[in-house]
Amino acid sequence: MPSDQGVPDEEPLVGDGVTPNITRVGDTVRRPFRPFTATIQAYLSHLHRAGFSGAPEPLGIDERGREVLSFVSGDVPREPLPPEATGENVLAALARLIRRLHDAAQGWTPPRDAVWATLPGTQDIPFVDTEAELVSHRDYCPGNVVFRGGLPAALIDFDLARPTTRIYDIANALYWWAPLLHPEDRTPALVEADIPHRAAIFAEAYGMSAQQRRALVPLAIRMIHRFHLTSRAAAEADPVFRRFWSEGVKDRMPRAEAWIAQEGPAIAARLTHGPP
């Protein structure tokens, strides 16, 4: 709704609290400008030039020094995922969306002065996706996936984007959406889910190669272990992450590590030998 002066009002956008002071102004979103903002804007510009429209379009800096992005319309699910956001059709649509993102990102060379974000307190924890193939999103939590017509159609919040591998990005998406979690920590609709089957649905829709299928579970095990380390380190360094930790992450991550160690062989077998 415009103000009396004809200037659109600012509407606060409420997320998980990691990035405060995000507002919507008309068809744009305004966010604080941070050290990595220019790098991410260059990346988003490349994606749009390459024909990928499922991401915010960077629109520069406003008169208050804030990052300006196009507003991405649609519905964003919150955790725990509602039943309508857990179907196999959702998994397949997300896999196709990520494949389009990867194909658009392939070949982009970051600027020499590129700056990438890290979680508070985690700078000394080694990454597990060090042999970078491309720059990609790396954070497919439900709050970063925009639905239209009941299916994933776009991605937002590219703050944790950085050089990575396709298989890491796939493992990250499956962690949230298969999910690669102990049943106790899943949304009710997925407590009894056949996770190897769901992983295979994603793999088919993405078009994973045989090599990627073989690499997925070993990488997921390392990734989830790093999630545990970074979650604990961020909790020690930042009050927002301390709240996440105390509200359940401190219990969820050890269970996830134990679960993937036990169930990983079944996921790997389905991906490499069995039909979806």
C-alpha positions as a printed Julia matrix, in Angstrom:
276×3 Matrix{Float64}:
  0.0     0.0     0.0
  1.58    3.35   -1.02
  1.99    6.1     1.55
  0.29    9.48    1.23
  3.32   10.68   -0.73
  2.94    7.89   -3.28
  5.99    6.02   -2.01
  5.36    2.31   -1.28
  5.34    1.45    2.4
  7.98   -0.9     3.8
  6.61   -4.26    4.9
  8.86   -6.25    7.25
  9.53   -9.79    6.01
  9.78  -12.22    8.89
 12.16  -15.15    8.47
 14.22  -17.23   10.87
 15.98  -14.25   12.41
 19.42  -14.92   10.91
 19.27  -11.79    8.72
 17.33   -8.97   10.4
 15.86   -5.83    8.82
 14.59   -7.37    5.57
 11.65   -5.46    4.11
  9.46   -5.51    1.03
  8.98   -2.25   -0.85
  6.53   -2.68   -3.71
  7.91   -5.37   -5.99
 11.36   -5.26   -4.4
 13.08   -6.6    -1.3
 15.59   -4.52    0.66
 18.3    -6.27    2.68
 21.35   -5.1     4.61
 24.47   -4.73    2.43
 27.15   -7.09    3.7
 30.74   -7.97    2.65
 29.56  -10.76    0.33
 26.61   -8.89   -1.22
 28.43   -7.69   -4.34
 29.64  -11.23   -5.09
 26.17  -12.71   -4.73
 24.66   -9.95   -6.88
 27.18  -10.75   -9.63
 26.23  -14.42   -9.39
 22.49  -13.7    -9.53
 23.03  -11.44  -12.53
 24.8   -14.29  -14.3
 21.94  -16.7   -13.55
 19.4   -14.36  -15.1
 21.6   -13.76  -18.16
 21.84  -17.55  -18.53
 18.04  -17.83  -18.55
 17.43  -19.0   -14.98
 14.46  -17.01  -13.66
 13.95  -18.99  -10.44
 15.98  -16.59   -8.3
 15.75  -12.96   -7.22
 17.05  -10.45   -9.73
 19.67   -8.05   -8.3
 18.64   -4.41   -8.7
 21.59   -2.63   -7.12
 21.73   -0.53   -3.96
 19.09    1.9    -2.69
 19.51    5.41   -1.3
 19.96    3.97    2.2
 22.79    1.66    1.13
 20.67   -1.49    1.17
 20.76   -4.33   -1.32
 17.75   -4.3    -3.66
 16.36   -7.52   -5.15
 13.21   -8.32   -7.07
 10.44   -9.76   -4.92
  9.85  -13.44   -5.72
  6.14  -14.18   -5.52
  4.73  -17.46   -4.23
  4.33  -19.44   -1.03
  7.19  -20.37    1.3
  6.54  -23.39    3.55
  7.69  -23.39    7.14
  8.94  -26.26    9.25
  7.5   -28.69   10.05
  6.58  -29.16    6.4
  2.83  -29.42    5.79
  1.68  -32.66    4.13
  1.06  -30.94    0.78
  4.77  -30.0     0.62
  6.05  -33.55    1.12
  4.82  -35.39   -1.98
  7.04  -37.14   -4.48
  5.95  -34.57   -7.07
  7.46  -31.87   -4.84
 10.77  -33.75   -4.64
 10.88  -34.2    -8.41
 10.06  -30.54   -9.08
 12.76  -29.4    -6.65
 15.29  -31.69   -8.32
 14.47  -30.25  -11.74
 14.69  -26.7   -10.38
 18.13  -27.36   -8.9
 19.29  -29.01  -12.13
 18.28  -25.88  -14.06
 20.15  -23.76  -11.51
 23.27  -25.91  -11.85
 23.19  -25.82  -15.63
 22.8   -22.03  -15.63
 25.63  -21.6   -13.1
 28.05  -23.92  -14.85
 31.0   -22.04  -16.27
 30.56  -18.8   -14.29
 33.89  -17.56  -12.97
 33.6   -15.54   -9.76
 35.44  -12.21   -9.66
 38.95  -12.25   -8.24
 37.83  -10.24   -5.23
 34.87  -12.54   -4.49
 33.77  -12.71   -0.86
 31.72  -15.62    0.49
 29.69  -15.84    3.67
 30.31  -18.26    6.52
 28.26  -18.94    9.62
 29.42  -17.18   12.8
 32.26  -18.99   14.54
 32.81  -21.58   11.8
 35.71  -20.06    9.88
 38.17  -22.75   11.0
 35.96  -25.75   10.24
 36.99  -27.23    6.86
 34.42  -27.47    4.1
 33.57  -30.87    2.64
 32.86  -29.53   -0.87
 36.33  -28.28   -1.7
 36.7   -29.45   -5.32
 34.38  -26.81   -6.71
 32.59  -27.38  -10.01
 30.32  -24.33   -9.89
 28.78  -21.77   -7.57
 25.42  -22.82   -6.15
 22.9   -22.2    -3.38
 23.97  -24.72   -0.69
 21.05  -24.01    1.68
 17.76  -25.6     0.62
 15.91  -25.32    3.92
 12.13  -24.94    3.42
 12.26  -21.2     4.09
 14.41  -20.74    0.98
 12.14  -22.57   -1.49
  9.23  -20.71   -3.1
  6.2   -22.7    -4.25
  3.76  -21.83   -6.99
  0.85  -24.05   -7.91
  1.86  -26.42   -5.12
  5.38  -27.1    -6.45
  8.86  -25.59   -5.97
  9.33  -22.85   -8.55
 12.07  -20.54   -7.26
 14.83  -20.14   -4.67
 15.58  -17.22   -2.37
 18.27  -16.27    0.17
 21.51  -17.05   -1.66
 23.61  -15.8     1.27
 25.44  -19.12    1.71
 26.11  -19.6    -2.0
 29.75  -20.3    -2.79
 31.89  -22.57   -4.99
 30.7   -26.14   -4.46
 29.91  -29.39   -6.24
 26.69  -30.62   -7.76
 26.66  -33.62   -5.45
 27.01  -31.45   -2.34
 24.08  -29.32   -3.45
 22.02  -32.46   -4.07
 22.92  -33.87   -0.64
 21.98  -30.55    0.95
 18.57  -30.58   -0.74
 17.95  -34.19    0.26
 18.92  -33.44    3.87
 16.0   -31.04    4.09
 13.48  -32.62    1.72
 13.94  -36.41    1.73
 14.78  -35.81    4.6
 18.07  -37.3     5.78
 16.94  -37.18    9.39
 16.02  -39.57   12.16
 12.25  -40.23   12.13
 11.91  -38.42   15.46
 12.98  -35.19   13.76
 10.86  -35.36   10.6
  7.58  -33.69    9.86
  4.67  -36.01   10.79
  3.84  -36.74    7.15
  7.32  -38.24    6.63
  7.92  -40.16    9.86
  7.33  -43.47    8.08
  8.7   -42.36    4.71
 10.81  -44.67    2.55
 13.87  -42.42    2.37
 15.83  -44.56   -0.13
 12.81  -44.4    -2.45
 12.52  -40.64   -2.03
 16.24  -40.18   -2.72
 15.83  -42.23   -5.9
 12.88  -40.1    -7.01
 15.07  -37.0    -6.66
 17.98  -38.68   -8.46
 15.82  -39.63  -11.44
 14.28  -36.18  -11.75
 17.67  -34.46  -11.51
 19.3   -36.9   -13.91
 22.09  -37.95  -11.55
 24.96  -39.81  -13.14
 26.16  -43.19  -11.89
 29.21  -41.5   -10.36
 27.03  -38.96   -8.54
 24.81  -41.74   -7.21
 27.84  -43.59   -5.81
 29.21  -40.42   -4.23
 26.02  -39.22   -2.56
 25.96  -41.19    0.7
 29.66  -40.83    1.59
 29.37  -37.1     0.96
 26.13  -36.86    2.96
 27.79  -38.52    5.94
 30.62  -35.96    5.89
 28.17  -33.11    5.3
 25.93  -34.0     8.23
 28.94  -34.35   10.51
 30.04  -30.87    9.46
 26.5   -29.56   10.08
 26.87  -30.82   13.65
 30.23  -29.09   14.11
 29.13  -25.81   12.54
 25.83  -25.73   14.42
 27.64  -26.08   17.73
 30.3   -23.51   16.82
 27.71  -21.0    15.58
 25.71  -21.47   18.79
 28.78  -20.55   20.81
 29.33  -17.41   18.73
 25.87  -16.0    18.0
 22.64  -15.67   20.01
 20.34  -16.54   17.09
 22.16  -19.81   16.45
 22.33  -20.41   20.21
 18.54  -20.32   20.2
 18.36  -22.82   17.31
 20.78  -25.07   19.18
 18.88  -25.02   22.45
 15.49  -25.42   20.73
 16.46  -28.77   19.23
 19.5   -28.7    16.96
 21.72  -30.02   19.78
 19.64  -33.22   19.81
 18.73  -33.42   16.12
 22.28  -33.39   14.76
 23.62  -36.39   16.77
 20.51  -38.35   15.79
 21.01  -37.4    12.14
 24.63  -38.57   12.23
 23.68  -41.91   13.77
 20.75  -42.36   11.37
 22.73  -41.7     8.16
 25.48  -44.07    9.34
 22.9   -46.82    9.82
 20.59  -46.15    6.86
 23.12  -44.84    4.35
 23.85  -48.29    2.84
 20.16  -48.77    2.01
 20.03  -45.35    0.32
 23.18  -46.12   -1.64
 21.84  -49.51   -2.72
 18.6   -48.01   -4.0
 20.42  -45.27   -5.87
 22.91  -47.57   -7.55
 20.97  -50.8    -8.05
 17.24  -50.45   -7.58
 14.44  -48.65   -9.44
 12.81  -45.59   -7.85
